[in-house]
């Protein structure tokens, strides 16, 4: 497990360096959205196959689905609340900064 995680992290870092240095080129850069979508769909397909093959997942599908729904709802609600509170703070500070600049 540890070696696989290091491999993923290494690939992420190498990809970040390639992107930062601009090794991909403009042609590859214009196609990245399509490549990411295809890879994401492939990953979702593989995850679905693995879930379908696991009897434990199938037998506890409703329980897992309910837990996933609860976690998702709480994540969305608290993310929105956090963004709203930070936005109010940032907008308030920006207005105060503009008022100081006007004086």
N, C-alpha and C positions, 0 to 999 in steps of 0.2 A: 504494500500500500504506500509506503513512504517513498519508494523509488518512482512509482508511477506519478505521485504528486510532484516530485522534483522534476520529472520529465515534463509534465504539464506546465509547471512554473517556468522551466527553461525555455520551452517553446513560446510561451507568452512573452518572455523577455526578449527572445530573439526576434519575434514578430514586431515587438515595440521598437526595437533598434532599427529594423529594416524600414518600418514606417517613418520613424523619425529622420533617418538619413535619406529617405526618398528613393530607395532602391527599387521600389515597385514600378515606377514609371507611371505616366499619365494614362496609358492604355489599361493597365491593371487597375489603377485607381478608379477608373470609370466603371469597371465591371465588379467592384467589390460588393456592392449591394446585392447583385444577382448571385454571386458566389456565396455570400453569407446566407441568403434565403435558401439556396439549395442545400447547404450544409445543415442549416437548422431543421429543414424538413426531413432530411436523412436521419439526423439525430433523434427527432421525435418519432420517426418510424421505428428505429432500432429500440428506443425506450418502450414503445408500445409492444413490440414483439417480445422483449424480455419480460414485461409485465404479464403478457398473455400466457407465457410459458410457466410462470410461477403460480402454483396452486394456492399458496398462502395469500398472495395479492388478490387473486380472483375471489377467494372465500371471504376475505375481509374488505371487499371493494367498497361497500356502503359506509363502513366505519372509517376507512381511510378517506373516502370522499367527503364525509362530513367534517373530519378534522382538517382536511385541506381547505374546505369552504370557510371554516371558522378562521383559520390562519390567514387566508387571503383577505377576508373581509376586514379583520383587525389591521392587517398590514396596509390596506388601502385607506381605511379611515384614519389611522394615526399618521400616515404619510401626508394625507391632505391637511390634517390639522397642523402638523409640523410646518408644512410649506406655508400655510396661511399665517401662522404666527411669525415665522421668519420674514415673510413678505411684509407684514405690518411693521415689524421692527426695522427692516431695511428701508421701506418707504418713509417711515417716520424720520429716520436718520438722514435720508436724502433731502427731505423737505427742510429739516433743521439746517443742513449744510447749505442749501440754496438760500435760505433766509439770512444766514451769516454772510454769504457772498454778496447779497444785495445791499447789506448795510455797509 
